[in-house]
Amino acid sequence: MVVDAVLSLDQEDLNEKLIGIKRVTGGALQDSKFIDGVAFKKTFSYAGFEQQPKRFTSPKIVCLNVELELKSEKDNAEVRVEAVSEYQAIVDAEWQIIFNKMEALSATGAQVVLSKLPIGDLATQYFADRNIFCAGRVASADLDRVCSATGASIQSTCSDIQPTHLGTCGLFEEVQIGSERYNLFSSCPEAKTCTLILRGGAEQFIAEVERSLHDAIMVVRRSVKNKSIVAGGGACEMEVSAYLHQFADRNVPYKQQAIIKAFAKALEIIPRQLCDNAGLDATDVLNRLRVEHRQNGHIWAGVDFSSDTAEPGSLANGINASNAYGSSSTFSSTSKGTASFAGTGVHPDLLAKHVWEPSLVKINAVQAATEAACLILSVDETIKNEQSADPQAPQRGLPPGAAQRAIRGMGRGRGMPRR
């Protein structure tokens, strides 16, 4: 689903903001949907909305930034009239203006009318009588994605709408998803956008899924833009760590060997954290990974916490990027043995299992961590600035004998004889 979402974007731009993510409480995570187009939640509607058709095939779509609603005058507005006929002329003019707008929209042949601003009850009933669907108060981001997918352009007036300003899609329908109703625009001819509808039992769970989904989208986006990849699951870090240990043992005889080995040990924090997150025995898994990388030569061996029965390329094994790069046969396995790894939390070739990461991400992460460590080690002394005391007025000394008089005054009224 993530790969399909990224591949639906413009491959030269890959603007992740054009991937809409909607959250619908209820159902299971497996009920989540990928919409090759635009989907947004049903907006606020007035009476007459249910009389409008909810499904069109190849409709014409007009997008507006126009308000189609009769509204009262603003505060402190003043209209001076001399006769009742003058007041009636003003009311008739207001009605005539909005009717002219609706007639102009109906004359364009559009079957779906969308607007960022409100569409009132009068316009809703007017469009319902003419079998036109309308939706007001559409979010700006959703309307922009509709324009990107259907080829429409947002109009700020109803008087001069040309056929080139209208958009179209293969199918428009309003469907029930969970407890919400959504407007779906699918099979769009110029679709450079998509929508992911997430389902889940609790709002907090869906929010966590959305954050994870955003991370996955950014990883796939980076993989599409930069074709160089490495295996995930801590395989790259363990291989670099094994190489640094061997390099330090063979080529560095002095104290610098401890620095290189400390750097190599720090790289093992990635697979260790993966084990902790998956509930695996980190010490046992790391020991097995050290053997695979240093003795057996499995350079893509890494942490594997998927089921042993999962097929390569399935979602249980990580991000399935086979749609973007083809079959896994384009990569050759580097395994040098047929030992059983069932239940160990280790897989000898995560690259063939489609657990991938962009190499650019790994390079940037190691460079940033190294620069941060060097910056901290370069600080040889810290200076602590105590908080300055609040400025106070200069203190004056008490006059002579004031303390004795205060003490004598405290005893008065308590039965103590005055001396």
RAVEN-V304102 format. One record per pair of residues at least 24 apart in sequence whose ideal C-beta (glycine too) atoms are under 8 Angstrom apart, sorted by the first residue. I is the first residue (numbers start at 1). J is the second residue. If there is no record, write none. Layout:
i | j
I | J
I | J
This chain:
i | j
1 | 32
1 | 34
1 | 196
2 | 213
2 | 216
2 | 217
2 | 220
2 | 319
3 | 220
3 | 319
3 | 320
3 | 321
3 | 323
3 | 324
4 | 34
4 | 36
4 | 194
4 | 323
5 | 34
5 | 194
5 | 196
5 | 217
6 | 217
6 | 220
6 | 221
6 | 224
6 | 324
7 | 224
7 | 323
7 | 324
8 | 36
8 | 191
8 | 192
8 | 193
8 | 194
9 | 192
9 | 193
9 | 194
10 | 192
11 | 224
14 | 221
14 | 224
14 | 225
16 | 217
16 | 218
16 | 221
17 | 141
18 | 145
18 | 148
18 | 192
18 | 193
18 | 194
19 | 193
19 | 194
19 | 195
19 | 196
19 | 217
20 | 141
20 | 142
20 | 145
20 | 193
20 | 194
20 | 195
20 | 196
21 | 195
21 | 196
21 | 198
21 | 210
21 | 213
21 | 214
22 | 182
22 | 195
22 | 196
22 | 197
22 | 198
23 | 198
23 | 200
23 | 203
23 | 206
23 | 207
23 | 210
24 | 177
24 | 178
24 | 179
24 | 180
24 | 182
24 | 197
24 | 198
24 | 199
24 | 206
25 | 178
25 | 179
25 | 199
25 | 200
25 | 201
25 | 202
25 | 203
25 | 206
26 | 178
26 | 179
26 | 199
26 | 200
26 | 201
27 | 178
27 | 199
27 | 200
27 | 201
28 | 199
28 | 200
28 | 201
29 | 198
29 | 199
29 | 200
29 | 209
30 | 199
31 | 199
32 | 196
32 | 197
32 | 198
32 | 199
33 | 177
33 | 196
33 | 197
34 | 194
34 | 195
34 | 196
34 | 197
35 | 184
35 | 186
35 | 194
35 | 195
35 | 196
35 | 197
36 | 186
36 | 187
36 | 188
36 | 191
36 | 194
37 | 149
37 | 169
37 | 184
37 | 185
37 | 186
37 | 187
37 | 188
37 | 191
37 | 193
37 | 194
37 | 195
38 | 142
38 | 145
38 | 146
38 | 149
38 | 150
38 | 184
38 | 185
38 | 188
38 | 193
38 | 195
39 | 182
39 | 183
39 | 184
39 | 185
39 | 195
39 | 197
40 | 138
40 | 139
40 | 142
40 | 182
40 | 183
40 | 195
41 | 180
41 | 181
41 | 182
41 | 183
42 | 135
42 | 174
42 | 180
42 | 181
42 | 182
42 | 183
43 | 135
43 | 136
43 | 137
43 | 138
44 | 118
44 | 136
44 | 137
45 | 124
45 | 135
45 | 136
46 | 119
46 | 120
46 | 121
46 | 124
46 | 125
47 | 121
47 | 124
47 | 125
48 | 121
48 | 124
48 | 125
48 | 128
49 | 124
49 | 128
51 | 125
51 | 128
51 | 129
52 | 124
52 | 127
52 | 128
52 | 131
52 | 132
52 | 133
52 | 134
53 | 131
53 | 133
54 | 133
54 | 173
54 | 174
55 | 171
55 | 172
55 | 173
55 | 174
56 | 111
56 | 112
56 | 133
56 | 171
56 | 172
56 | 173
57 | 170
57 | 171
58 | 168
58 | 169
58 | 170
58 | 171
59 | 110
59 | 111
59 | 112
59 | 133
59 | 168
59 | 169
59 | 172
60 | 108
60 | 109
60 | 110
60 | 111
60 | 112
60 | 166
60 | 167
60 | 168
61 | 110
61 | 111
61 | 112
61 | 114
61 | 146
61 | 150
61 | 152
61 | 166
61 | 167
61 | 168
61 | 169
61 | 172
61 | 185
62 | 105
62 | 108
62 | 110
62 | 112
62 | 113
62 | 114
62 | 152
62 | 155
62 | 161
62 | 165
62 | 166
62 | 167
63 | 114
63 | 115
63 | 143
63 | 146
63 | 147
63 | 152
63 | 153
63 | 154
63 | 155
63 | 167
64 | 105
64 | 113
64 | 114
64 | 115
64 | 116
64 | 117
64 | 154
64 | 155
64 | 156
64 | 158
65 | 115
65 | 116
65 | 117
65 | 154
65 | 155
65 | 156
66 | 101
66 | 115
66 | 117
66 | 155
66 | 156
66 | 157
66 | 158
67 | 115
67 | 117
67 | 118
68 | 98
68 | 101
68 | 102
68 | 115
68 | 117
68 | 118
68 | 119
68 | 120
68 | 122
68 | 123
68 | 134
68 | 136
69 | 98
69 | 117
69 | 118
69 | 119
69 | 120
69 | 122
69 | 123
69 | 136
70 | 94
70 | 95
70 | 98
70 | 120
70 | 122
98 | 122
98 | 123
100 | 158
100 | 159
101 | 158
102 | 126
102 | 127
102 | 158
104 | 158
104 | 159
104 | 161
105 | 132
105 | 158
105 | 161
106 | 130
106 | 132
108 | 161
108 | 163
108 | 166
109 | 166
110 | 166
111 | 172
112 | 172
114 | 138
114 | 143
114 | 146
116 | 140
116 | 143
116 | 154
133 | 172
133 | 174
135 | 183
145 | 193
145 | 195
146 | 185
148 | 190
148 | 192
148 | 193
149 | 185
149 | 188
149 | 190
149 | 191
149 | 192
149 | 193
150 | 185
150 | 188
150 | 189
150 | 190
151 | 189
151 | 190
216 | 319
219 | 319
219 | 357
219 | 358
219 | 361
220 | 319
220 | 321
220 | 324
222 | 358
222 | 360
222 | 361
223 | 321
223 | 324
223 | 356
223 | 357
223 | 358
224 | 324
226 | 358
226 | 359
226 | 360
228 | 358
228 | 359
228 | 360
229 | 356
229 | 357
229 | 358
229 | 359
230 | 351
230 | 356
230 | 357
230 | 358
230 | 359
230 | 362
231 | 300
231 | 302
231 | 349
231 | 350
231 | 351
231 | 355
231 | 356
231 | 357
232 | 302
232 | 318
232 | 350
232 | 355
232 | 356
232 | 357
233 | 271
233 | 274
233 | 302
233 | 303
233 | 304
233 | 318
233 | 347
233 | 350
233 | 355
234 | 268
234 | 270
234 | 271
234 | 274
234 | 289
234 | 302
234 | 303
235 | 299
235 | 300
235 | 301
235 | 302
235 | 350
235 | 351
236 | 357
236 | 362
237 | 267
237 | 268
237 | 270
237 | 271
238 | 267
238 | 268
238 | 271
238 | 289
238 | 290
238 | 293
238 | 301
238 | 302
239 | 293
239 | 299
239 | 300
240 | 264
240 | 267
240 | 366
241 | 265
241 | 267
241 | 268
241 | 293
242 | 290
242 | 293
242 | 294
245 | 294
246 | 294
266 | 369
267 | 366
271 | 302
271 | 303
274 | 303
274 | 305
275 | 303
275 | 345
278 | 303
278 | 305
278 | 345
279 | 305
280 | 305
280 | 345
281 | 345
284 | 345
285 | 344
285 | 345
285 | 346
288 | 344
288 | 345
288 | 346
289 | 346
292 | 346
292 | 348
296 | 336
296 | 337
296 | 339
296 | 348
297 | 334
297 | 336
298 | 334
298 | 335
298 | 336
298 | 337
298 | 348
298 | 349
299 | 334
300 | 333
300 | 334
300 | 348
300 | 349
300 | 350
300 | 351
300 | 352
301 | 346
301 | 347
301 | 348
301 | 349
301 | 350
302 | 346
302 | 347
302 | 350
302 | 355
303 | 345
303 | 346
303 | 347
304 | 341
304 | 345
304 | 346
304 | 347
304 | 350
304 | 353
304 | 355
305 | 345
308 | 342
308 | 343
312 | 352
312 | 353
312 | 354
313 | 354
317 | 353
317 | 354
317 | 355
318 | 353
318 | 354
318 | 355
318 | 356
319 | 354
319 | 355
319 | 356
320 | 354
321 | 354
321 | 356
322 | 354
328 | 352
328 | 353
328 | 354
